[in-house]
């Protein structure tokens, strides 16, 4: 169920009988055909345990199930939209970045402490991003939101990427992440650039970075 990009802030999806997709509540802009929108209380494709994980982390983004036959246009808050196609791999994405995704994708959560140990926990506390990150796995498409558009940066074993945590949107591949600090004497006296913490991603994959440090 691929998305068609109408413009940088709107996408369109074809809904067919027997298929379903999930979207953030309030993301439907318009639709044609016989389409139903139902509040989702079971945590999406990941089930109840996925929902519990997000609620424990206090970052449960309300979803709705979209079913029927027709065409639906999605957008939210005028944010830029990036469509990411998955071919059996796993996408790690901040929950509030999700606009809509295929119902065929398996949804879950990952405790950030499992990638980076204690530093993964520090990342959640310092940057305002949750200790849990949403995971989407399988064959399908995901539409994510960002400020000012998104750039894809390749990650290779020889070239890790350092990202401002507030600019991070998502990543996929065989990637490890940890929070590193660039704290120096200038930061201590208030003359630094404000980039005291950086998210370091290493391994093989892709990271999606927005053109802004503003949270959604």
SEGUDREN-790206 format. One record per residue (C-alpha): y, x, z; residue number from 1; chain. Coordinates in steps of 0.2 Angstrom, whole numbers. Layout:
R north  east    up num chaine
R     Y     X     Z NUM      A
...
end
This chain:
R north  east    up num chaine
R     0     0     0   1      A
R    13    12    -6   2      A
R    32    10    -2   3      A
R    45     9   -16   4      A
R    61    17   -12   5      A
R    75     5   -16   6      A
R    88    17   -10   7      A
R    90    30     3   8      A
R    91    17    17   9      A
R    79     3    10  10      A
R    61     3     5  11      A
R    50   -11    -2  12      A
R    31   -14     1  13      A
R    19   -25    -8  14      A
R     8   -36     4  15      A
R    -9   -42    -2  16      A
R   -21   -54     5  17      A
R   -33   -46    17  18      A
R   -21   -31    20  19      A
R    -9   -28    34  20      A
R     4   -16    39  21      A
R    15   -13    55  22      A
R    33   -11    56  23      A
R    46    -9    70  24      A
R    53   -26    75  25      A
R    69   -31    67  26      A
R    66   -20    52  27      A
R    62   -34    40  28      A
R    78   -36    28  29      A
R    71   -49    16  30      A
R    55   -54     8  31      A
R    47   -64    -6  32      A
R    31   -74    -5  33      A
R    20   -81     9  34      A
R    22   -67    22  35      A
R    20   -69    41  36      A
R    27   -58    55  37      A
R    18   -57    71  38      A
R    23   -48    87  39      A
R    10   -35    90  40      A
R     4   -33   108  41      A
R   -12   -23   106  42      A
R    -4    -6   101  43      A
R    -6    -7    83  44      A
R   -22     0    75  45      A
R   -24    12    90  46      A
R   -28    -3   101  47      A
R   -25    -6   120  48      A
R   -27    12   125  49      A
R   -14    18   113  50      A
R    -2     5   119  51      A
R    -5    10   137  52      A
R    -2    28   133  53      A
R    15    24   126  54      A
R    20    12   140  55      A
R    15    26   153  56      A
R    27    37   144  57      A
R    40    23   143  58      A
R    42    25   124  59      A
R    33    10   118  60      A
R    42     5   102  61      A
R    39   -14    99  62      A
R    29   -17    83  63      A
R    26   -32    72  64      A
R    11   -36    61  65      A
R    15   -40    43  66      A
R     2   -50    33  67      A
R     1   -62    18  68      A
R     5   -61     0  69      A
R    22   -55    -6  70      A
R    35   -41    -6  71      A
R    45   -36    10  72      A
R    60   -25    11  73      A
R    62   -14    26  74      A
R    77    -5    34  75      A
R    85    -3    51  76      A
R   102     2    57  77      A
R   107     9    41  78      A
R    97    25    44  79      A
R    90    36    30  80      A
R    72    33    26  81      A
R    58    45    22  82      A
R    42    40    15  83      A
R    27    52    20  84      A
R    10    50    11  85      A
R    -5    55    21  86      A
R   -21    60    13  87      A
R   -33    60    28  88      A
R   -23    71    39  89      A
R   -13    67    55  90      A
R     6    64    56  91      A
R    14    67    73  92      A
R    30    57    74  93      A
R    42    52    88  94      A
R    39    33    91  95      A
R    57    27    88  96      A
R    57    36    71  97      A
R    44    24    64  98      A
R    50    10    52  99      A
R    34     4    44 100      A
R    16    10    40 101      A
R     0     5    32 102      A
R   -12    -5    43 103      A
R   -26     6    37 104      A
R   -19    21    47 105      A
R   -27    24    64 106      A
R   -13    25    77 107      A
R   -14    34    93 108      A
R    -4    45   105 109      A
R    -4    63   110 110      A
R     1    71   126 111      A
R    13    84   122 112      A
R     7    95   136 113      A
R    -9    98   126 114      A
R     1   108   114 115      A
R    11   121   123 116      A
R     5   117   141 117      A
R    19   116   153 118      A
R    32   119   140 119      A
R    26   104   131 120      A
R    31    94   147 121      A
R    47   103   148 122      A
R    51    98   130 123      A
R    50    80   135 124      A
R    61    81   150 125      A
R    75    92   142 126      A
R    76    85   125 127      A
R    74    67   129 128      A
R    59    65   117 129      A
R    44    58   126 130      A
R    30    67   133 131      A
R    19    57   122 132      A
R    20    58   103 133      A
R    13    44    91 134      A
R     0    50    79 135      A
R    -5    41    63 136      A
R   -21    47    54 137      A
R   -30    42    38 138      A
R   -26    38    20 139      A
R    -9    28    18 140      A
R    10    29    18 141      A
R    22    30    33 142      A
R    41    26    32 143      A
R    51    35    45 144      A
R    70    35    49 145      A
R    82    49    52 146      A
R   101    52    52 147      A
R   108    60    36 148      A
R    92    62    27 149      A
R    76    73    29 150      A
R    71    90    23 151      A
R    53    95    22 152      A
R    50   113    28 153      A
R    33   122    25 154      A
R    25   131    40 155      A
R    14   145    37 156      A
R     5   157    48 157      A
R    17   171    43 158      A
R    32   161    44 159      A
R    34   149    59 160      A
R    49   137    60 161      A
R    61   135    74 162      A
R    69   118    75 163      A
R    82   110    86 164      A
R    72    97    96 165      A
R    85    84    92 166      A
R    83    87    73 167      A
R    64    85    74 168      A
R    57    70    66 169      A
R    39    73    63 170      A
R    26    86    57 171      A
R     8    86    50 172      A
R    -5    99    47 173      A
R   -14   112    58 174      A
R     2   115    69 175      A
R     5   121    86 176      A
R    22   118    95 177      A
R    31   125   110 178      A
R    48   124   117 179      A
R    57   141   117 180      A
R    73   146   125 181      A
R    87   156   118 182      A
R    97   155   135 183      A
R   109   170   136 184      A
R   124   175   146 185      A
R   135   165   134 186      A
R   126   149   138 187      A
R   127   153   157 188      A
R   146   154   155 189      A
R   148   139   143 190      A
R   152   149   128 191      A
R   135   147   119 192      A
R   132   137   103 193      A
R   122   123   113 194      A
R   106   128   105 195      A
R    98   134   121 196      A
R    81   126   117 197      A
R    72   127   101 198      A
R    55   119    96 199      A
R    44   132    88 200      A
R    31   126    76 201      A
R    17   138    70 202      A
R     1   137    60 203      A
R     0   128    43 204      A
R     8   112    39 205      A
R    25   104    36 206      A
R    39    99    48 207      A
R    52    85    44 208      A
R    69    89    50 209      A
R    84    77    49 210      A
R   102    82    45 211      A
R   109    78    62 212      A
R   106    81    80 213      A
R   110    63    84 214      A
R    96    52    92 215      A
R    91    35    85 216      A
end
